[in-house]
Amino acid sequence: SGLPMRNADLPAPKLSFEFFPPRTEALEQQLWACIKRLEPLAPRFVSVTYGAGGSTQARTHAIVSRIARETGLVPAAHLTCVGATRVDVDAVARRYWEAGIRHIVALRGDPPPGSAYEPHPGGYPYAVDLVAGLKMVADFEISVAAYPEVHPAASSPMADLENLKRKLDAGATRAITQYFFETSTYLRFLDLCLAAGITAPIVPGIMPVSNFAQAVKFSDMCGASVPAWMGRLFEGTDDDPETRRMVGMVIAAEQVRLLQANGVDEFHFYTLNRPDLTYAIAHVLGVRARVAA
Ligand code: FAD
């Protein structure tokens, strides 16, 4: 028993890749190299995040528009409603529509570290309100966030699940999950979604880890738990980046293959603007580069 060595009989899964707007010229070069490297894998879409509090508005817009102009990829723009008026958010959305961007990943966003979230008086209070507002601006395709380990500020797991259902009912067509390392957590969450009457795809967010210490810090902030077995696998690799990367590759490859064996055929990768692990994991999933004709 165990996993088949190859999932050769399965159709190749549908992929999407997430990037973030870099802060420097050098990192911007790295981003475009990453996009170019992943482009032949023909993902369904690639998404570009929106910095905390909307801080990267201009950069997100510039990158998304350039992807639309200069690549064969379909871009999606992340958009948050924290700290902004409805008028401002609608204006950003309208500019996307005018630039030919048809897909928005609609999020609430987070308050500055240390403070509790408060809706902007003239803004969209929560992501569900943002989804409804975006649909009034134009007929965008909309993705929303889901939390297999429950959003840290949710009053209860059930309330969080109902919030997800409301976001989908308001016009979103898919949810992308926060990353998780325990595959059973996601599979249980899928069951809960089905039981709650959610029929939209709940696409697992995959975070290939090559810097464990950084991943631990980041996971703490976003409420993703890091299992003890993962710490043991990375043990002693702090000064050995090459081994660390290979360990990260093994962990992520096992995770996606287990998901695939459980019928999951869509994956969203948090690339962190680095293509190599994502490329290799996609390969393991059966995705091959398409050569341009
Ligand atoms: P919501 O769906 O609005 O939920 C937020 C919280 O409020 C939940 O706990 C929910 O249960 C609760 N809630 C909902 N409605 C109510 C209500 N009426 N009263 C009380 N509580 C309520 N952040 C960025 O800044 N930029 C990005 O580009 C970005 N991209 C992301 C992509 C993905 C796939 C994911 C999973 C997250 C992303 N985030 C991003 C992080 C996100 O902004 C935070 O996780 C944020 O805290 C919640 O956003 P949300 O859209 O899930 O919010």
Boltz pocket constraint, residues with backbone or C-beta under 6 A from the ligand:
constraints:
  - pocket:
      binder: B
      contacts: [[A, 48], [A, 49], [A, 50], [A, 51], [A, 52], [A, 53], [A, 54], [A, 78], [A, 79], [A, 80], [A, 105], [A, 106], [A, 107], [A, 108], [A, 109], [A, 110], [A, 125], [A, 126], [A, 127], [A, 128], [A, 144], [A, 145], [A, 146], [A, 151], [A, 152], [A, 153], [A, 154], [A, 155], [A, 156], [A, 159], [A, 160], [A, 163], [A, 167], [A, 176], [A, 177], [A, 178], [A, 179], [A, 205]]
      max_distance: 6.0
